[in-house]
């Protein structure tokens, strides 16, 4: 009987609907230009000058 009707089982709360008032994720959908830290910009420029392409996997 304990397995058929466990008293420790708790029902989750009712789901709530999310309205359209949320702002879109511009960094994900590509609509906004990300602002990079100056240090990150410098490292990116250095990598591009050295011919490195960040984000690409060069494993065989």
PDB file with one MODEL, atoms N, CA, C and O in Angstrom:
MODEL        1
ATOM      1  N   UNK A   1       0.829  -1.197   0.000  1.00  0.00           N
ATOM      2  CA  UNK A   1       0.000   0.000   0.000  1.00  0.00           C
ATOM      3  C   UNK A   1       0.871   1.259   0.000  1.00  0.00           C
ATOM      4  O   UNK A   1       0.489   2.276  -0.579  1.00  0.00           O
ATOM      5  N   UNK A   2       2.039   1.194   0.646  1.00  0.00           N
ATOM      6  CA  UNK A   2       2.907   2.360   0.715  1.00  0.00           C
ATOM      7  C   UNK A   2       3.452   2.727  -0.666  1.00  0.00           C
ATOM      8  O   UNK A   2       3.648   3.905  -0.963  1.00  0.00           O
ATOM      9  N   UNK A   3       3.697   1.723  -1.509  1.00  0.00           N
ATOM     10  CA  UNK A   3       4.185   2.003  -2.853  1.00  0.00           C
ATOM     11  C   UNK A   3       3.067   2.486  -3.766  1.00  0.00           C
ATOM     12  O   UNK A   3       3.315   3.276  -4.676  1.00  0.00           O
ATOM     13  N   UNK A   4       1.865   2.035  -3.544  1.00  0.00           N
ATOM     14  CA  UNK A   4       0.747   2.422  -4.399  1.00  0.00           C
ATOM     15  C   UNK A   4       0.309   3.857  -4.141  1.00  0.00           C
ATOM     16  O   UNK A   4      -0.138   4.540  -5.062  1.00  0.00           O
ATOM     17  N   UNK A   5       0.432   4.322  -2.906  1.00  0.00           N
ATOM     18  CA  UNK A   5      -0.010   5.670  -2.563  1.00  0.00           C
ATOM     19  C   UNK A   5       1.019   6.305  -1.621  1.00  0.00           C
ATOM     20  O   UNK A   5       0.767   6.440  -0.424  1.00  0.00           O
ATOM     21  N   UNK A   6       2.166   6.690  -2.159  1.00  0.00           N
ATOM     22  CA  UNK A   6       3.208   7.238  -1.282  1.00  0.00           C
ATOM     23  C   UNK A   6       2.827   8.619  -0.760  1.00  0.00           C
ATOM     24  O   UNK A   6       2.410   9.488  -1.525  1.00  0.00           O
ATOM     25  N   UNK A   7       2.975   8.812   0.542  1.00  0.00           N
ATOM     26  CA  UNK A   7       2.633  10.109   1.118  1.00  0.00           C
ATOM     27  C   UNK A   7       3.748  11.130   0.911  1.00  0.00           C
ATOM     28  O   UNK A   7       3.548  12.318   1.168  1.00  0.00           O
ATOM     29  N   UNK A   8       4.923  10.685   0.450  1.00  0.00           N
ATOM     30  CA  UNK A   8       6.022  11.611   0.199  1.00  0.00           C
ATOM     31  C   UNK A   8       5.926  12.258  -1.179  1.00  0.00           C
ATOM     32  O   UNK A   8       6.670  13.193  -1.477  1.00  0.00           O
ATOM     33  N   UNK A   9       5.019  11.770  -2.020  1.00  0.00           N
ATOM     34  CA  UNK A   9       4.876  12.322  -3.361  1.00  0.00           C
ATOM     35  C   UNK A   9       4.194  13.686  -3.283  1.00  0.00           C
ATOM     36  O   UNK A   9       3.089  13.814  -2.755  1.00  0.00           O
ATOM     37  N   UNK A  10       4.857  14.681  -3.807  1.00  0.00           N
ATOM     38  CA  UNK A  10       4.323  16.040  -3.781  1.00  0.00           C
ATOM     39  C   UNK A  10       4.053  16.473  -5.211  1.00  0.00           C
ATOM     40  O   UNK A  10       4.915  16.355  -6.082  1.00  0.00           O
ATOM     41  N   UNK A  11       2.859  16.972  -5.442  1.00  0.00           N
ATOM     42  CA  UNK A  11       2.511  17.450  -6.778  1.00  0.00           C
ATOM     43  C   UNK A  11       3.215  18.778  -7.044  1.00  0.00           C
ATOM     44  O   UNK A  11       3.286  19.629  -6.157  1.00  0.00           O
ATOM     45  N   UNK A  12       3.735  18.963  -8.253  1.00  0.00           N
ATOM     46  CA  UNK A  12       4.391  20.233  -8.581  1.00  0.00           C
ATOM     47  C   UNK A  12       3.364  21.355  -8.686  1.00  0.00           C
ATOM     48  O   UNK A  12       2.184  21.093  -8.918  1.00  0.00           O
ATOM     49  N   UNK A  13       3.798  22.596  -8.517  1.00  0.00           N
ATOM     50  CA  UNK A  13       2.859  23.708  -8.644  1.00  0.00           C
ATOM     51  C   UNK A  13       2.375  23.838 -10.088  1.00  0.00           C
ATOM     52  O   UNK A  13       3.017  23.351 -11.018  1.00  0.00           O
ATOM     53  N   UNK A  14       1.254  24.490 -10.251  1.00  0.00           N
ATOM     54  CA  UNK A  14       0.673  24.688 -11.574  1.00  0.00           C
ATOM     55  C   UNK A  14       1.594  25.588 -12.394  1.00  0.00           C
ATOM     56  O   UNK A  14       2.114  26.581 -11.886  1.00  0.00           O
ATOM     57  N   UNK A  15       1.791  25.240 -13.650  1.00  0.00           N
ATOM     58  CA  UNK A  15       2.649  26.033 -14.530  1.00  0.00           C
ATOM     59  C   UNK A  15       2.018  27.386 -14.803  1.00  0.00           C
ATOM     60  O   UNK A  15       0.797  27.515 -14.894  1.00  0.00           O
ATOM     61  N   UNK A  16       2.865  28.383 -14.932  1.00  0.00           N
ATOM     62  CA  UNK A  16       2.372  29.726 -15.237  1.00  0.00           C
ATOM     63  C   UNK A  16       2.774  30.096 -16.654  1.00  0.00           C
ATOM     64  O   UNK A  16       3.836  29.701 -17.136  1.00  0.00           O
ATOM     65  N   UNK A  17       1.931  30.842 -17.300  1.00  0.00           N
ATOM     66  CA  UNK A  17       2.220  31.295 -18.656  1.00  0.00           C
ATOM     67  C   UNK A  17       3.150  32.499 -18.600  1.00  0.00           C
ATOM     68  O   UNK A  17       3.009  33.373 -17.745  1.00  0.00           O
ATOM     69  N   UNK A  18       4.099  32.528 -19.524  1.00  0.00           N
ATOM     70  CA  UNK A  18       5.015  33.653 -19.617  1.00  0.00           C
ATOM     71  C   UNK A  18       4.508  34.565 -20.711  1.00  0.00           C
ATOM     72  O   UNK A  18       4.299  34.133 -21.844  1.00  0.00           O
ATOM     73  N   UNK A  19       4.313  35.822 -20.373  1.00  0.00           N
ATOM     74  CA  UNK A  19       3.790  36.779 -21.342  1.00  0.00           C
ATOM     75  C   UNK A  19       4.855  37.229 -22.331  1.00  0.00           C
ATOM     76  O   UNK A  19       6.008  36.804 -22.259  1.00  0.00           O
ATOM     77  N   UNK A  20       4.460  38.081 -23.240  1.00  0.00           N
ATOM     78  CA  UNK A  20       5.375  38.593 -24.254  1.00  0.00           C
ATOM     79  C   UNK A  20       6.169  39.795 -23.765  1.00  0.00           C
ATOM     80  O   UNK A  20       6.892  40.413 -24.546  1.00  0.00           O
ATOM     81  N   UNK A  21       6.048  40.136 -22.481  1.00  0.00           N
ATOM     82  CA  UNK A  21       6.758  41.311 -21.993  1.00  0.00           C
ATOM     83  C   UNK A  21       8.254  41.061 -21.805  1.00  0.00           C
ATOM     84  O   UNK A  21       9.015  41.990 -21.533  1.00  0.00           O
ATOM     85  N   UNK A  22       8.667  39.808 -21.951  1.00  0.00           N
ATOM     86  CA  UNK A  22      10.096  39.524 -21.821  1.00  0.00           C
ATOM     87  C   UNK A  22      10.850  40.090 -23.011  1.00  0.00           C
ATOM     88  O   UNK A  22      10.352  40.085 -24.136  1.00  0.00           O
ATOM     89  N   UNK A  23      12.048  40.576 -22.755  1.00  0.00           N
ATOM     90  CA  UNK A  23      12.859  41.088 -23.853  1.00  0.00           C
ATOM     91  C   UNK A  23      13.534  39.913 -24.552  1.00  0.00           C
ATOM     92  O   UNK A  23      13.897  38.934 -23.899  1.00  0.00           O
ATOM     93  N   UNK A  24      13.704  39.996 -25.854  1.00  0.00           N
ATOM     94  CA  UNK A  24      14.359  38.902 -26.578  1.00  0.00           C
ATOM     95  C   UNK A  24      15.843  38.838 -26.236  1.00  0.00           C
ATOM     96  O   UNK A  24      16.430  39.823 -25.788  1.00  0.00           O
ATOM     97  N   UNK A  25      16.430  37.697 -26.447  1.00  0.00           N
ATOM     98  CA  UNK A  25      17.854  37.521 -26.201  1.00  0.00           C
ATOM     99  C   UNK A  25      18.616  37.956 -27.443  1.00  0.00           C
ATOM    100  O   UNK A  25      18.834  37.157 -28.354  1.00  0.00           O
ATOM    101  N   UNK A  26      19.018  39.212 -27.482  1.00  0.00           N
ATOM    102  CA  UNK A  26      19.660  39.741 -28.680  1.00  0.00           C
ATOM    103  C   UNK A  26      21.006  39.072 -28.935  1.00  0.00           C
ATOM    104  O   UNK A  26      21.426  38.965 -30.087  1.00  0.00           O
ATOM    105  N   UNK A  27      21.693  38.619 -27.883  1.00  0.00           N
ATOM    106  CA  UNK A  27      22.971  37.963 -28.100  1.00  0.00           C
ATOM    107  C   UNK A  27      22.785  36.593 -28.738  1.00  0.00           C
ATOM    108  O   UNK A  27      23.720  36.048 -29.325  1.00  0.00           O
ATOM    109  N   UNK A  28      21.586  36.035 -28.626  1.00  0.00           N
ATOM    110  CA  UNK A  28      21.311  34.728 -29.213  1.00  0.00           C
ATOM    111  C   UNK A  28      20.714  34.870 -30.606  1.00  0.00           C
ATOM    112  O   UNK A  28      21.094  34.144 -31.524  1.00  0.00           O
ATOM    113  N   UNK A  29      19.781  35.803 -30.766  1.00  0.00           N
ATOM    114  CA  UNK A  29      19.120  35.924 -32.063  1.00  0.00           C
ATOM    115  C   UNK A  29      19.901  36.777 -33.056  1.00  0.00           C
ATOM    116  O   UNK A  29      19.499  36.880 -34.215  1.00  0.00           O
ATOM    117  N   UNK A  30      21.006  37.391 -32.636  1.00  0.00           N
ATOM    118  CA  UNK A  30      21.863  38.132 -33.551  1.00  0.00           C
ATOM    119  C   UNK A  30      21.387  39.532 -33.875  1.00  0.00           C
ATOM    120  O   UNK A  30      21.971  40.185 -34.739  1.00  0.00           O
ATOM    121  N   UNK A  31      20.350  40.016 -33.216  1.00  0.00           N
ATOM    122  CA  UNK A  31      19.822  41.335 -33.540  1.00  0.00           C
ATOM    123  C   UNK A  31      20.626  42.457 -32.897  1.00  0.00           C
ATOM    124  O   UNK A  31      20.553  43.598 -33.354  1.00  0.00           O
ATOM    125  N   UNK A  32      21.376  42.169 -31.870  1.00  0.00           N
ATOM    126  CA  UNK A  32      22.140  43.208 -31.182  1.00  0.00           C
ATOM    127  C   UNK A  32      23.630  42.969 -31.309  1.00  0.00           C
ATOM    128  O   UNK A  32      24.083  41.831 -31.432  1.00  0.00           O
ATOM    129  N   UNK A  33      24.382  44.046 -31.279  1.00  0.00           N
ATOM    130  CA  UNK A  33      25.838  43.939 -31.348  1.00  0.00           C
ATOM    131  C   UNK A  33      26.377  43.867 -29.927  1.00  0.00           C
ATOM    132  O   UNK A  33      26.101  44.744 -29.108  1.00  0.00           O
ATOM    133  N   UNK A  34      27.131  42.840 -29.638  1.00  0.00           N
ATOM    134  CA  UNK A  34      27.681  42.671 -28.304  1.00  0.00           C
ATOM    135  C   UNK A  34      28.805  43.677 -28.073  1.00  0.00           C
ATOM    136  O   UNK A  34      29.600  43.946 -28.973  1.00  0.00           O
ATOM    137  N   UNK A  35      28.865  44.224 -26.877  1.00  0.00           N
ATOM    138  CA  UNK A  35      29.922  45.155 -26.514  1.00  0.00           C
ATOM    139  C   UNK A  35      30.997  44.345 -25.815  1.00  0.00           C
ATOM    140  O   UNK A  35      30.754  43.738 -24.772  1.00  0.00           O
ATOM    141  N   UNK A  36      32.203  44.342 -26.406  1.00  0.00           N
ATOM    142  CA  UNK A  36      33.285  43.557 -25.844  1.00  0.00           C
ATOM    143  C   UNK A  36      34.149  44.405 -24.925  1.00  0.00           C
ATOM    144  O   UNK A  36      34.305  45.610 -25.124  1.00  0.00           O
ATOM    145  N   UNK A  37      34.692  43.764 -23.939  1.00  0.00           N
ATOM    146  CA  UNK A  37      35.643  44.383 -23.041  1.00  0.00           C
ATOM    147  C   UNK A  37      36.891  44.755 -23.845  1.00  0.00           C
ATOM    148  O   UNK A  37      37.268  43.997 -24.738  1.00  0.00           O
ATOM    149  N   UNK A  38      37.549  45.885 -23.571  1.00  0.00           N
ATOM    150  CA  UNK A  38      38.753  46.263 -24.332  1.00  0.00           C
ATOM    151  C   UNK A  38      39.826  45.177 -24.325  1.00  0.00           C
ATOM    152  O   UNK A  38      40.524  44.991 -25.322  1.00  0.00           O
ATOM    153  N   UNK A  39      39.961  44.466 -23.219  1.00  0.00           N
ATOM    154  CA  UNK A  39      40.954  43.393 -23.151  1.00  0.00           C
ATOM    155  C   UNK A  39      40.585  42.261 -24.104  1.00  0.00           C
ATOM    156  O   UNK A  39      41.457  41.676 -24.748  1.00  0.00           O
ATOM    157  N   UNK A  40      39.300  41.955 -24.192  1.00  0.00           N
ATOM    158  CA  UNK A  40      38.835  40.905 -25.098  1.00  0.00           C
ATOM    159  C   UNK A  40      39.049  41.341 -26.544  1.00  0.00           C
ATOM    160  O   UNK A  40      39.467  40.539 -27.379  1.00  0.00           O
ATOM    161  N   UNK A  41      38.763  42.606 -26.842  1.00  0.00           N
ATOM    162  CA  UNK A  41      38.988  43.127 -28.194  1.00  0.00           C
ATOM    163  C   UNK A  41      40.453  43.008 -28.582  1.00  0.00           C
ATOM    164  O   UNK A  41      40.769  42.623 -29.708  1.00  0.00           O
ATOM    165  N   UNK A  42      41.353  43.337 -27.655  1.00  0.00           N
ATOM    166  CA  UNK A  42      42.783  43.263 -27.936  1.00  0.00           C
ATOM    167  C   UNK A  42      43.210  41.827 -28.209  1.00  0.00           C
ATOM    168  O   UNK A  42      43.978  41.572 -29.137  1.00  0.00           O
ATOM    169  N   UNK A  43      42.716  40.887 -27.405  1.00  0.00           N
ATOM    170  CA  UNK A  43      43.061  39.476 -27.621  1.00  0.00           C
ATOM    171  C   UNK A  43      42.510  38.972 -28.945  1.00  0.00           C
ATOM    172  O   UNK A  43      43.165  38.198 -29.643  1.00  0.00           O
ATOM    173  N   UNK A  44      41.291  39.419 -29.292  1.00  0.00           N
ATOM    174  CA  UNK A  44      40.692  38.999 -30.553  1.00  0.00           C
ATOM    175  C   UNK A  44      41.487  39.559 -31.728  1.00  0.00           C
ATOM    176  O   UNK A  44      41.729  38.848 -32.703  1.00  0.00           O
ATOM    177  N   UNK A  45      41.896  40.824 -31.647  1.00  0.00           N
ATOM    178  CA  UNK A  45      42.684  41.436 -32.713  1.00  0.00           C
ATOM    179  C   UNK A  45      44.030  40.737 -32.853  1.00  0.00           C
ATOM    180  O   UNK A  45      44.513  40.530 -33.966  1.00  0.00           O
ATOM    181  N   UNK A  46      44.635  40.374 -31.726  1.00  0.00           N
ATOM    182  CA  UNK A  46      45.916  39.672 -31.761  1.00  0.00           C
ATOM    183  C   UNK A  46      45.759  38.293 -32.402  1.00  0.00           C
ATOM    184  O   UNK A  46      46.604  37.875 -33.193  1.00  0.00           O
ATOM    185  N   UNK A  47      44.694  37.598 -32.066  1.00  0.00           N
ATOM    186  CA  UNK A  47      44.456  36.274 -32.637  1.00  0.00           C
ATOM    187  C   UNK A  47      44.224  36.370 -34.140  1.00  0.00           C
ATOM    188  O   UNK A  47      44.712  35.531 -34.897  1.00  0.00           O
ATOM    189  N   UNK A  48      43.477  37.391 -34.580  1.00  0.00           N
ATOM    190  CA  UNK A  48      43.230  37.565 -36.012  1.00  0.00           C
ATOM    191  C   UNK A  48      44.516  37.928 -36.738  1.00  0.00           C
ATOM    192  O   UNK A  48      44.725  37.498 -37.872  1.00  0.00           O
ATOM    193  N   UNK A  49      45.389  38.719 -36.097  1.00  0.00           N
ATOM    194  CA  UNK A  49      46.659  39.102 -36.710  1.00  0.00           C
ATOM    195  C   UNK A  49      47.581  37.893 -36.851  1.00  0.00           C
ATOM    196  O   UNK A  49      48.376  37.819 -37.789  1.00  0.00           O
ATOM    197  N   UNK A  50      47.473  36.951 -35.920  1.00  0.00           N
ATOM    198  CA  UNK A  50      48.304  35.745 -35.967  1.00  0.00           C
ATOM    199  C   UNK A  50      47.718  34.677 -36.879  1.00  0.00           C
ATOM    200  O   UNK A  50      48.324  33.622 -37.064  1.00  0.00           O
ATOM    201  N   UNK A  51      46.559  34.933 -37.443  1.00  0.00           N
ATOM    202  CA  UNK A  51      45.928  33.963 -38.324  1.00  0.00           C
ATOM    203  C   UNK A  51      45.074  32.949 -37.600  1.00  0.00           C
ATOM    204  O   UNK A  51      44.543  32.025 -38.218  1.00  0.00           O
ATOM    205  N   UNK A  52      44.935  33.110 -36.294  1.00  0.00           N
ATOM    206  CA  UNK A  52      44.079  32.206 -35.524  1.00  0.00           C
ATOM    207  C   UNK A  52      42.628  32.597 -35.740  1.00  0.00           C
ATOM    208  O   UNK A  52      42.292  33.781 -35.790  1.00  0.00           O
ATOM    209  N   UNK A  53      41.782  31.605 -35.865  1.00  0.00           N
ATOM    210  CA  UNK A  53      40.355  31.868 -35.992  1.00  0.00           C
ATOM    211  C   UNK A  53      39.680  31.342 -34.738  1.00  0.00           C
ATOM    212  O   UNK A  53      39.554  30.128 -34.574  1.00  0.00           O
ATOM    213  N   UNK A  54      39.240  32.233 -33.842  1.00  0.00           N
ATOM    214  CA  UNK A  54      38.615  31.753 -32.613  1.00  0.00           C
ATOM    215  C   UNK A  54      37.294  31.055 -32.885  1.00  0.00           C
ATOM    216  O   UNK A  54      36.517  31.460 -33.749  1.00  0.00           O
ATOM    217  N   UNK A  55      37.063  29.998 -32.127  1.00  0.00           N
ATOM    218  CA  UNK A  55      35.795  29.300 -32.254  1.00  0.00           C
ATOM    219  C   UNK A  55      35.827  28.110 -33.193  1.00  0.00           C
ATOM    220  O   UNK A  55      34.882  27.321 -33.223  1.00  0.00           O
ATOM    221  N   UNK A  56      36.899  27.969 -33.960  1.00  0.00           N
ATOM    222  CA  UNK A  56      36.971  26.827 -34.872  1.00  0.00           C
ATOM    223  C   UNK A  56      37.786  25.717 -34.231  1.00  0.00           C
ATOM    224  O   UNK A  56      38.789  25.972 -33.565  1.00  0.00           O
ATOM    225  N   UNK A  57      37.360  24.523 -34.431  1.00  0.00           N
ATOM    226  CA  UNK A  57      38.031  23.357 -33.885  1.00  0.00           C
ATOM    227  C   UNK A  57      38.950  22.806 -34.962  1.00  0.00           C
ATOM    228  O   UNK A  57      38.485  22.386 -36.022  1.00  0.00           O
ATOM    229  N   UNK A  58      40.258  22.804 -34.697  1.00  0.00           N
ATOM    230  CA  UNK A  58      41.200  22.350 -35.713  1.00  0.00           C
ATOM    231  C   UNK A  58      41.702  20.932 -35.469  1.00  0.00           C
ATOM    232  O   UNK A  58      42.737  20.528 -35.999  1.00  0.00           O
ATOM    233  N   UNK A  59      40.950  20.175 -34.654  1.00  0.00           N
ATOM    234  CA  UNK A  59      41.348  18.784 -34.430  1.00  0.00           C
ATOM    235  C   UNK A  59      41.125  17.973 -35.696  1.00  0.00           C
ATOM    236  O   UNK A  59      40.206  18.255 -36.465  1.00  0.00           O
ATOM    237  N   UNK A  60      41.974  16.952 -35.918  1.00  0.00           N
ATOM    238  CA  UNK A  60      41.803  16.120 -37.132  1.00  0.00           C
ATOM    239  C   UNK A  60      40.562  15.274 -37.080  1.00  0.00           C
ATOM    240  O   UNK A  60      40.284  14.527 -38.018  1.00  0.00           O
TER     241      UNK A  60
ENDMDL
END
